[in-house]
Amino acid sequence: MTDSGLDASYFLRVSVQGGGCSGLSYNLDFDNEMKKGDQFFEDRDIRIALDMKSFLYLAGTELDFSDGLNGKGFNFHNPNASRTCGCGESFSV
Protein backbone atom coordinates (compact mmCIF):
# COMPACT_ATOMS: atom_id res chain seq x y z
CA MET A 1 0.00 0.00 0.00
CA THR A 2 1.11 3.56 -0.67
CA ASP A 3 0.41 6.71 1.34
CA SER A 4 -2.69 7.21 -0.83
CA GLY A 5 -4.04 3.82 0.26
CA LEU A 6 -3.62 2.30 -3.21
CA ASP A 7 -2.02 -1.11 -3.74
CA ALA A 8 1.27 -0.31 -5.54
CA SER A 9 1.33 -3.73 -7.25
CA TYR A 10 -1.49 -2.61 -9.58
CA PHE A 11 -1.01 -0.64 -12.77
CA LEU A 12 -3.18 0.66 -15.61
CA ARG A 13 -3.26 -1.63 -18.66
CA VAL A 14 -4.08 0.17 -21.92
CA SER A 15 -4.76 -2.03 -24.93
CA VAL A 16 -6.29 -2.16 -28.39
CA GLN A 17 -8.89 -4.76 -29.33
CA GLY A 18 -10.70 -5.55 -32.55
CA GLY A 19 -14.20 -4.11 -32.62
CA GLY A 20 -16.05 -0.86 -32.42
CA CYS A 21 -17.60 1.02 -35.31
CA SER A 22 -14.19 1.97 -36.77
CA GLY A 23 -12.53 -1.45 -36.46
CA LEU A 24 -10.34 -1.09 -33.35
CA SER A 25 -11.30 -0.04 -29.83
CA TYR A 26 -9.44 1.19 -26.78
CA ASN A 27 -9.52 -0.78 -23.54
CA LEU A 28 -8.52 0.34 -20.02
CA ASP A 29 -8.16 -2.09 -17.11
CA PHE A 30 -6.38 -2.38 -13.80
CA ASP A 31 -3.93 -5.28 -13.64
CA ASN A 32 -1.25 -6.63 -11.32
CA GLU A 33 0.19 -9.38 -13.55
CA MET A 34 3.01 -8.54 -15.94
CA LYS A 35 2.98 -10.38 -19.26
CA LYS A 36 5.88 -11.24 -21.53
CA GLY A 37 6.55 -8.36 -23.92
CA ASP A 38 4.79 -5.70 -21.82
CA GLN A 39 6.06 -2.16 -22.26
CA PHE A 40 5.89 -0.04 -19.09
CA PHE A 41 5.66 3.72 -18.75
CA GLU A 42 5.07 6.01 -15.82
CA ASP A 43 3.31 9.36 -15.77
CA ARG A 44 2.33 11.33 -12.66
CA ASP A 45 3.18 8.30 -10.47
CA ILE A 46 0.84 6.04 -12.46
CA ARG A 47 2.35 2.90 -13.97
CA ILE A 48 0.98 2.10 -17.42
CA ALA A 49 1.43 -1.20 -19.27
CA LEU A 50 0.92 -1.95 -22.96
CA ASP A 51 1.36 -5.22 -24.79
CA MET A 52 3.59 -4.99 -27.88
CA LYS A 53 0.69 -5.16 -30.40
CA SER A 54 -1.14 -2.32 -28.67
CA PHE A 55 2.08 -0.33 -28.36
CA LEU A 56 2.41 -0.33 -32.17
CA TYR A 57 -1.08 1.19 -32.54
CA LEU A 58 -0.74 3.61 -29.61
CA ALA A 59 2.81 5.00 -29.99
CA GLY A 60 2.60 8.75 -29.44
CA THR A 61 -0.97 8.65 -28.09
CA GLU A 62 -1.97 11.04 -25.32
CA LEU A 63 -4.62 10.02 -22.80
CA ASP A 64 -6.51 12.85 -21.12
CA PHE A 65 -9.32 12.91 -18.59
CA SER A 66 -12.07 15.49 -18.80
CA ASP A 67 -14.66 16.22 -16.15
CA GLY A 68 -16.18 19.30 -17.73
CA LEU A 69 -19.73 20.17 -18.69
CA ASN A 70 -19.36 18.60 -22.15
CA GLY A 71 -18.84 15.13 -20.72
CA LYS A 72 -16.69 13.19 -18.34
CA GLY A 73 -14.24 10.48 -19.23
CA PHE A 74 -11.00 9.57 -20.91
CA ASN A 75 -10.07 10.98 -24.31
CA PHE A 76 -7.49 9.34 -26.58
CA HIS A 77 -5.49 11.61 -28.91
CA ASN A 78 -3.94 9.03 -31.24
CA PRO A 79 -1.73 10.41 -34.06
CA ASN A 80 -1.80 6.96 -35.75
CA ALA A 81 -5.58 6.93 -36.22
CA SER A 82 -6.68 7.68 -39.78
CA ARG A 83 -10.36 7.63 -38.77
CA THR A 84 -12.26 7.71 -35.47
CA CYS A 85 -15.89 7.21 -34.60
CA GLY A 86 -18.08 9.98 -33.25
CA CYS A 87 -17.81 8.80 -29.65
CA GLY A 88 -13.99 8.58 -29.80
CA GLU A 89 -13.88 5.03 -28.46
CA SER A 90 -12.83 3.31 -31.68
CA PHE A 91 -10.46 4.05 -34.54
CA SER A 92 -8.78 2.66 -37.64
CA VAL A 93 -5.25 3.04 -39.00
Residue pairs with C-beta under 8 A, 6 or more apart in sequence:
1 7
1 8
2 8
7 32
9 32
10 30
10 31
10 32
11 30
11 31
11 32
11 40
11 46
11 47
11 48
11 49
12 28
12 29
12 30
12 31
12 46
12 47
12 48
12 49
13 27
13 28
13 29
13 30
13 31
13 48
13 49
13 50
14 26
14 27
14 28
14 48
14 49
14 50
14 54
14 58
14 63
15 26
15 27
15 29
15 50
15 51
15 54
16 24
16 25
16 26
16 27
16 53
16 54
16 57
16 58
17 24
17 25
17 27
18 24
18 25
19 25
19 90
20 85
20 89
20 90
20 91
21 85
21 90
22 83
22 84
22 85
22 90
22 91
22 92
23 90
23 91
23 92
24 57
24 90
24 91
24 92
24 93
25 89
25 90
25 91
26 76
26 89
26 90
26 91
28 74
31 49
34 49
35 49
35 51
37 51
37 52
38 49
38 50
38 51
38 52
39 49
39 50
39 51
39 52
39 55
40 47
40 48
40 49
41 47
41 48
41 50
42 48
50 58
57 78
57 80
57 93
58 78
58 80
59 80
60 78
60 79
60 80
61 76
61 77
61 78
61 79
61 80
62 76
62 77
63 74
63 75
63 76
63 77
64 74
64 75
64 77
65 73
65 74
65 75
66 72
66 73
66 75
75 88
76 88
76 91
78 84
78 91
80 93
81 91
81 92
81 93
82 91
82 92
82 93
83 91
83 92
84 90
84 91
84 92
85 91
